């Protein structure tokens, strides 16, 4: 078994790589998030509902386009730490063929597709843009997987940020400057997706070679069950907006969808962690201590995510409603009554992070059918809860359905895991109790007291014995190392005259 200090150093490596992916994710999400206030001030609720509904279907179809081949390439497409050109070319060819077929059909039947998803047929051109976005983004999936598998996180981050920055700039021009409204949103995204694929072209040209049918079959057998699982997962993520549009109208979907995005900080924590976690754990799949590693990562992720949840729950409303942007609030007042969904949605994302960690044993054992079972159980729970709760509670019903679905998915992968992963139940229960106590207390207090409660979170964990002696020793050693390094790099004092 790997000694604990060695494991701690590996976990620090995971944290560093998560931070690199996180920088791109944080900046990217922030760039994307900057569009949300713009849209709340320039688009009414019904127009926002069109945007939310179309993007929900784009997210759902993107899973179908990818065929699960990005994760399959990470697991099986690279050999001895290097790329396999035949696997790369095969995966890219499969994704390209699927993208061409489906997007051509969507483009040809755009008017009918618009009516089918519940938006006015006058937005058929928006559906055509969405078809192009789907095809371009699908073609970028395998090159992005190669960058992740090769641990080229800076390159991955650079391409992502370039596309997102272009999207932000063009959306500002098209929506605000040219007054194109909903159409401007999708035209900007189409141009940004094309630019991102162009930036990946040198990597694609260097890696691609003639597909090997045997390797393609191997990748598809691994990836297709994951794609089916991904469909279930995507239903959990986006079904609430189309269902709100159907059951409560496009304005409700627009209100909910924009406020939902205020959980961006938790999305960042979960997203940047998952980008680094899958390649990290799959590379260590054959190690004897991998189960212990998974358990410890879950505990640490829970500690960080719970602190993030408290920050969002305590401060999202004052941050959004304060007139801090040239005398204007972040969101238009027409959207303020949707802020109550944010803590519930954020808690749902926390459970989504649990799901990602506990998914690892199933991926290691290549039990992708069990992954599909867990995610489709969450999808069924989500759809059923939305139909039950939206007519009664409106947007809050959709938020609670999301939380129930993510919690159900995490419970399902835990129950389906056959490996004896020694999850640290006592520490997780302590985290949950302490977080709940601070959340409930903060709901009744002012901003100053909430700040104090947020600062008390790690102190309380230390007081209640959350950290064991080995962790405290490693943390103290890390702090001593940093202090010594700072002392060595401190510039000398100038000589006296």
Secondary structure, DSSP 4 states (H G I P E B T S, - for coil): ---HHHHHHHHHHHHHHHHHHHHHHHHHHHHHHHHHHHHHHHS-HHHHHHHHHHHHHHHHHHHHHHTTHHHHHHHHSEETTEE-HHHHHHHHHHHHHHHHHHHHHHHHTHHHHHHHTTS-GGGHHHHHHHHHHHHHHHHHHHHHHHHHHTT-HHHHHHHHHHHHHHHHHHHIIIIIIS--THHHHHHHHHHHHHHHHHHHHHHHHHH--PPPHHHHHHHHHHHHHHHHHHHHHHHHHHHHHHHHHHHH-HHHHHHHHHHHGGGHHHHHHHHHHHHHHHHHHHHTTTSTTHHHHHHHHHHHHHHHHHHHHHHHHHHHHHHHHS--BTTB-SS-GGGGGGGGGHHHHHHHHHHHHHHHHHTHHHHHTT-HHHHHHHHHHHHHHHHHHHHHHHHHHTHHHHHHHHHHHHHHHHHHHHHH--S-----HHHHHHHHHHHHHHHHHHTTS-HHHHHHHHHHHHHHHHHTT-S-HHHHHHHHHHHHHHHHHHHHHSPPPPPP-
